[in-house]
């Protein structure tokens, strides 16, 4: 399979949990799929149809720390701006927030859309990942041909939730999968496994009745113990298998 | 009727409601059950001790806590109805962000749009009207009637810990349920006792949040083990939070939210530990990791609250949250019993002693840690164990105290290597086969020819654990106890992972 491979690097990023708003804003340790979708659309300059788009990634950061932000907490307001006839639309006050930040993030993004290479070579909007001030830079953009292999290693990535029992590592997290910008940014969520530490395909737990799997690998990635980086591809919309495998039985 | 969605606060609420009506499966919860939960909430949230405590979950603007309602009980009743009993009131036309079902058409106060929840209804949202962090600045989260009821029940399924709520979530519904049920039962007992005694406060949990999480998880896993239930590995995430308007988000001692992850490798490790194979060894180590109560503090606690002298932190449990990154220190502290003198007075690890506690050194636990948590492959574990066996047999057979001392304490890799080579040569000169052959040695200690692995000290500690266990069993250690150093080593040095 030919895919677009993009390497993007920045100084900071933060992926806010959507429903924790007050006082402290922790970060997901991996970019949620909805963030990846927004990033793609920013490069292309339009809301692309999410159907059929698949992505995989490898995401690392050097350190994690808390920063103190002053957030302008805004509410609607009436009346005029002081000393003028200009109507006041908003008012608010400055509140300190503690935000978890990932330092020196690096994303290797794989997209099943090699034809989008020109857009990532000349992105339409400023390249950011996370908040609007989290500027990024594309340090590599190119097309690679992925291969299939029974041997692979997986690390610093999101695995589909159904893999949780097979990886035996990582933790499960609910993430925004897609925000529908045509319908008021209505969110859909899905569960994933955050997988930091390396796991080789031959360490994956196999249940009775499971057939031997092959995985997409990036042959240009570093080789470790005879294996290349394996890729879990995700989608933004459509079917998502959210059932863990237990002893060969889905349930 | 109800189902888990993956959202932590909502799921804990669902589990709490289910446990409250003494059912196991949320699907089995009926409308009558929901009415029973609503009755309890409406009655108890309005009075102490829950009234003041639940300010940490819903702020003092919540329907039951609003000072302005003290003289307007009818208004409070009306708001309670909107939040707790609006299941048949139709839809606002929006979708609930927690369940995906239609949001309720009922407004939670006269000032609010229908079905929209704010900080006084769901912890850690913004206050009314605040437009930040909402799509198009349209304030509030749309929620379904049953979702808002479950979210109101949510604090009952949490532990009160350090003035905050400890909510435990997992991808395994059984674990969400077991935690919520354990905390709910504790809370209902505490509520009953507090009301009978005329206390206005709910008692605090006796342990810190991380310790309580592990203690409760071990109890749950032990029960599941004994009941021989089907068990699948699951990760656990705890949310330690307060929604109180009084809390300062910059207060390091009491932040509004902390998230603790227990990944699959740690929960798998803990599940194995409660089995008969490991339980006694693990308990022996865990018992010696409880925070000590100093005499002065004990006196103060005894006057403050009965039973207040119970230890609050278990350092072993709390260090589990730093695995596998801190595996080298974990191994030295808890499995090799190397003391850490620089710790606080109430830290039992200051008093660890290999001389006194050689019987606690367990290869079995070490092997489990290597396999489950650090992910060391079977062949390498066997190499480490075999090397430990051979070196223990050599030290015991030749009574080579000098070699043991060098192997134990040498900090310089070249000198450590020389000590091994010398022992090997001496062993061969006596007509024995080589003590250590090249390949296993290189695989355990080196990454290239004469280039030490970054984690060679960890490898040495692992071999030592096996050696000490064997030498203890052979009786050699008892006869040569003075070879074990009593002085603490600096264990704070950073070592690479395994």
Boltz contact constraints between the chains, C-beta under 6 A:
constraints:
  - contact:
      token1: [A, 20]
      token2: [B, 124]
      max_distance: 6.0
  - contact:
      token1: [A, 20]
      token2: [B, 257]
      max_distance: 6.0
  - contact:
      token1: [A, 21]
      token2: [B, 125]
      max_distance: 6.0
  - contact:
      token1: [A, 21]
      token2: [B, 126]
      max_distance: 6.0
  - contact:
      token1: [A, 21]
      token2: [B, 133]
      max_distance: 6.0
  - contact:
      token1: [A, 22]
      token2: [B, 124]
      max_distance: 6.0
  - contact:
      token1: [A, 22]
      token2: [B, 126]
      max_distance: 6.0
  - contact:
      token1: [A, 23]
      token2: [B, 249]
      max_distance: 6.0
  - contact:
      token1: [A, 23]
      token2: [B, 256]
      max_distance: 6.0
  - contact:
      token1: [A, 24]
      token2: [B, 249]
      max_distance: 6.0
  - contact:
      token1: [A, 24]
      token2: [B, 255]
      max_distance: 6.0
  - contact:
      token1: [A, 24]
      token2: [B, 256]
      max_distance: 6.0
  - contact:
      token1: [A, 24]
      token2: [B, 257]
      max_distance: 6.0
  - contact:
      token1: [A, 26]
      token2: [B, 259]
      max_distance: 6.0
  - contact:
      token1: [A, 73]
      token2: [B, 130]
      max_distance: 6.0
  - contact:
      token1: [A, 73]
      token2: [B, 132]
      max_distance: 6.0
  - contact:
      token1: [A, 74]
      token2: [B, 131]
      max_distance: 6.0
  - contact:
      token1: [A, 74]
      token2: [B, 132]
      max_distance: 6.0
  - contact:
      token1: [A, 75]
      token2: [B, 129]
      max_distance: 6.0
  - contact:
      token1: [A, 75]
      token2: [B, 130]
      max_distance: 6.0
  - contact:
      token1: [A, 96]
      token2: [B, 250]
      max_distance: 6.0
  - contact:
      token1: [A, 98]
      token2: [B, 249]
      max_distance: 6.0
  - contact:
      token1: [A, 165]
      token2: [B, 232]
      max_distance: 6.0
  - contact:
      token1: [A, 165]
      token2: [B, 233]
      max_distance: 6.0
  - contact:
      token1: [A, 168]
      token2: [B, 264]
      max_distance: 6.0
  - contact:
      token1: [A, 169]
      token2: [B, 264]
      max_distance: 6.0
  - contact:
      token1: [A, 169]
      token2: [B, 265]
      max_distance: 6.0
  - contact:
      token1: [A, 170]
      token2: [B, 263]
      max_distance: 6.0
  - contact:
      token1: [A, 171]
      token2: [B, 235]
      max_distance: 6.0
  - contact:
      token1: [A, 171]
      token2: [B, 261]
      max_distance: 6.0
  - contact:
      token1: [A, 171]
      token2: [B, 263]
      max_distance: 6.0
  - contact:
      token1: [A, 172]
      token2: [B, 171]
      max_distance: 6.0
  - contact:
      token1: [A, 172]
      token2: [B, 235]
      max_distance: 6.0
  - contact:
      token1: [A, 174]
      token2: [B, 6]
      max_distance: 6.0
  - contact:
      token1: [A, 184]
      token2: [B, 135]
      max_distance: 6.0
  - contact:
      token1: [A, 185]
      token2: [B, 135]
      max_distance: 6.0
  - contact:
      token1: [A, 191]
      token2: [B, 6]
      max_distance: 6.0
  - contact:
      token1: [A, 246]
      token2: [B, 232]
      max_distance: 6.0
